[in-house]
Amino acid sequence: MAEISISNKDWQRVKIKIQRKYNNLSDEQLQYTEGQEESLITNLMQLVNRNREYVVFTLKKALVNIDNNRL
């Protein structure tokens, strides 16, 4: 079970932050449907070659201040 919950609205902002940090990632690679957090985490782990803890930390950090563009 995923440690986070991301709405489709919030995902648009989070996705921009992730793309700024990892500018090699495309919109197609960052497809997300609300409720599919587990598959999002797994996908990001493979795309950025990091462990689960790092990916979850990064997503939580992006959600803390959703209006800020920094990650």
Secondary structure as the mmCIF struct_conf table of DSSP 4:
data_model
#
loop_
_struct_conf.conf_type_id
_struct_conf.id
_struct_conf.beg_label_comp_id
_struct_conf.beg_label_asym_id
_struct_conf.beg_label_seq_id
_struct_conf.end_label_comp_id
_struct_conf.end_label_asym_id
_struct_conf.end_label_seq_id
BEND BEND1 GLU A 3 GLU A 3
HELX_RH_AL_P HELX_RH_AL_P1 ASN A 8 LYS A 21
BEND BEND2 TYR A 22 TYR A 22
TURN_TY1_P TURN_TY1_P1 ASN A 23 ASN A 24
TURN_TY1_P TURN_TY1_P2 ASP A 27 LEU A 30
TURN_TY1_P TURN_TY1_P3 GLU A 34 GLY A 35
HELX_RH_AL_P HELX_RH_AL_P2 GLU A 37 VAL A 48
TURN_TY1_P TURN_TY1_P4 ASN A 49 ASN A 49
HELX_RH_AL_P HELX_RH_AL_P3 ARG A 52 VAL A 64
TURN_TY1_P TURN_TY1_P5 ASN A 65 ASP A 67
BEND BEND3 ASN A 68 ASN A 68
#
